[in-house]
């Protein structure tokens, strides 16, 4: 099974800061990686799919990059409403199988 | 608009079974799959399995094989997840999510509101 290692597990930053989260796969997964945001008590929300594609309606301060085994999720200018836990998700389609990273809890400094 | 509405909270005793429903609306149910994801208190997301609403094909997470069954009722656009032989560590919020697959691309673009299942004696 493919393992996903997400770091850091928690992060404290100030409003306006650039925030970066990384996700590393245990083997080459091409660009088969998504990023989700989960606010307390709410269902996760898709932000980025296929490593770098912004989901419709998601603010452009969110971005993703990477391929193969190393991926990065970036918030270019942190806003108060971005306080949440962020998860990467690897997928395979034959058959459909998904693995989440451990999550990164983002807090305001 | 796309909506996934799940059934209400459940309290079960160890060894019992639970069946959670997920009613879809706002899209053609049989054109997408449904995945189930759970989240234990204070923990991360765990994918449980997937079902095709088109043909009923399933793929379950290895650790739940033999205890979980996912089904759909296309007449009511509803997906179901049944988990048997419940243990205390099955206590979690259970989510359904629409799985969008285009070629090699796949993601969960809509989610249900979650159903809390508590397993306690």
Contacts between the chains, C-beta under 8 A, distances in Angstrom:
chain1	res1	chain2	res2	distance
A	1	B	62	7.5
A	30	B	104	7.9
A	32	B	104	7.1
A	32	B	106	7.4
A	34	B	107	4.8
A	34	B	108	7.6
A	36	B	45	7.8
A	36	B	108	7.6
A	38	B	45	7.6
A	43	B	95	5.7
A	43	B	97	8.0
A	43	B	111	3.8
A	43	B	112	6.7
A	43	B	113	6.2
A	43	B	114	5.7
A	44	B	37	7.8
A	44	B	45	6.6
A	44	B	95	7.5
A	44	B	97	7.9
A	44	B	108	7.4
A	44	B	111	6.1
A	45	B	111	7.5
A	46	B	107	5.7
A	46	B	108	6.2
A	46	B	109	5.3
A	49	B	105	6.7
A	49	B	107	4.3
A	50	B	105	5.3
A	50	B	107	7.7
A	55	B	107	8.0
A	55	B	109	7.1
A	87	B	44	6.8
A	87	B	45	5.7
A	89	B	45	7.9
A	89	B	107	7.8
A	89	B	108	7.7
A	91	B	106	4.6
A	91	B	107	7.4
A	93	B	101	6.0
A	93	B	104	6.1
A	93	B	106	5.4
A	95	B	50	7.5
A	95	B	57	7.5
A	95	B	59	4.1
A	96	B	33	6.4
A	96	B	35	7.3
A	96	B	50	4.3
A	96	B	59	5.5
A	96	B	99	6.5
A	96	B	101	7.1
A	96	B	106	6.6
A	97	B	47	7.7
A	97	B	50	7.7
A	97	B	59	6.1
A	97	B	61	8.0
A	98	B	35	6.7
A	98	B	47	4.2
A	98	B	50	7.7
A	98	B	106	7.8
A	98	B	108	8.0
A	99	B	47	6.7
A	100	B	37	7.9
A	100	B	44	6.1
A	100	B	45	4.4
A	100	B	46	7.0
A	100	B	47	6.5
A	101	B	44	7.7
A	102	B	44	5.3
A	103	B	44	4.5
A	103	B	45	7.3
